[in-house]
Amino acid sequence: MIYKVYYQENAIEIPVRENTKSLYLEAASEREVREKLKDRNYNIEFVQLLEGNYLTYEQASPNFILEEI
């Protein structure tokens, strides 16, 4: 399954919407996504499962790059 992760790069700073970034990651569950990213200093805001038409839409975006962790 492919997940889209919304995050802030620095976990100790106050989250600002304009600084929110996203990445795409393949994992079996949301728990596995968080486990894979725990060594990074990210403030994870939201983990969203992509499937169906929404996945197709995201894959068509030039920003769609699947992270290899």
N, C-alpha and C positions, 0 to 999 in steps of 0.2 A: 504494500500500500504506500501511497505517496502522501506526505504531509507538507503543509505550508506552515512555517513557523514565523510568527511576528515577534520581533525582539528589539531590545535596546542594547547597544554594544557594551555599555558599562553598567553593571548591576548596582553600583553604589550611588549613581546619580539619579536625580528625580526624573521619571519618564516624561518625555515631551513628544507629543504626537508627530511632530514634524521630523523627529529623529528615528522614528520606528522604521526598521528594515525588515526584510523577509528573506527566507531561504527555503529551499525545497529539499526534502530528505525522504529516503525510502526506509521504512521500518515496519515492523509487524504490529506495533501499537503506539499510542501516545506515550506510554511509560518508557518504551524503548527509545523514542525520540528524545525525551528528556534525559535519559541515561547517556545517550551518545553525546549530548551537548553539555553535560555537567562539568566537563573540564574547561570549558570556555567561560569567560567572565560575562555571560549574557544575562540580561533580565528578560526572561521569556514571558511575553504578554499573553500569547494565545497560540495554540497548536490546532490546526484545522485539517481534517481528513479531506483529501481531494478525490472525487470520484465522479463518474458519469460525464455530463456535459461541462461541469465546472473544471474537471481535470483537462478535458479537451481544450477548453478556452485558455487555461493557464499554460498548457504546452505550446499553444500558438504564439504566446508572448515571447519577444526577444529576450526578456529577463529570466526565462525559465532555464535554470541550470541546476541539475540535480547534484547535490553535495555528495561527495564520496568520503564517508567517515568510517 
